[in-house]
């Protein structure tokens, strides 16, 4: 533990020194306004006209978003957050299933563990070229390990600020619109917020931005309209205020929250606000992974939108892994007598499960089995 604390202290001192240097050298940011990649990808000779798929990966209570072009030459791939540390292996497997070997841009929206924790394993597994981060320190071991992984894997670290633009393909840019500069000690409100616009279709990625951050963005931005909104802070009542929602004017909203999470995300008032604005709602806790494809003219989603009246029915059907008896547990997909016994032993020795993801600690339950059962269980 002592060594961990030393690593944490060194990492924070290094980050503070780096940020201070950047803040004292205004030209650093000027040079980074247009961020170029210098690697072995094939340069496009004309503007991108293929198809983009944006994967809102179900990592439980956390964010993980992959933006990937599926046609043309070797286009850039962007990963925004990767959930908690325990979700890291899940994100790695998800990317491997898509035959991804290189991540050109990773965005750590802010220092909370449910956003950057999983990036540690991603950094250690894939060839990651650049990381954009708001440059606001946090006093946790996860944050220290995140910085250590960036350093050890020799990944270029860029402090993200409003006005920067990252080219993902010819004519296709990820534009950072927040923060202009750190204003508060609220990590959520310092989240990297960016938009990706492909011809007629736009995505707005908001991290955990809350009310103060939304208001600050509104004072600077005249054009926030995007068809697809990644809802801020997992649908918390502190985010997606009416003025911000009206300015974005989305047609689709994606909420990344975990099943039966202890925070109560998403808040009923946010769901009501989105429904009242006639926005189609998609939720990881109900639909699993959400994939939105676009050709720059239209966009399409395979799943049907979430309906607010689904909530009561869905919750009633689930089996509680904290209270179900031996026989009831075996009604869960993939649970036989041995695993049912292991579940009961586990919850008795640890005073129950704190999240459904914790069931993966049970012998015999891996990622595949968990994916098959997660829609059937609650805590």
DAQUI-V953342 format. One line per field, one symbol per residue. psi: psi as a letter, one per 30 degrees, with the letter a starting at -180 (. if undefined). A space follows every 50 residues. Layout:
psi->???
//
This chain:
psi->eeeeeeeeeeeeeeeeeeeeeeffiffeeefgejklkiaglkkkflkkga kkkjjjkjgbilkjkkkkkglaailkkkkjlgaleffeeeeeeeeefghk fkjekkjjelgkfgefeffeeeefeljkekkkkfhjlkileeeeeeeeee eeghkkkkjklkflkkjfljgjkjkkfklelkflgjeefgkkklkjkjcf kkkjkgbgkaeeeeeeeeffkfjgkkekkjkkhgglfflhleeeeeeehl fkkkkjllkhlffgklkefeeeeeefghkkkkkefegbkkkkkkgfellk kelllkkfffeeeeeeflkkfffkleeeeffkkgjaeeeeeeeeeefefg hlkflffffffkkfjaeeeeefffffll.
//
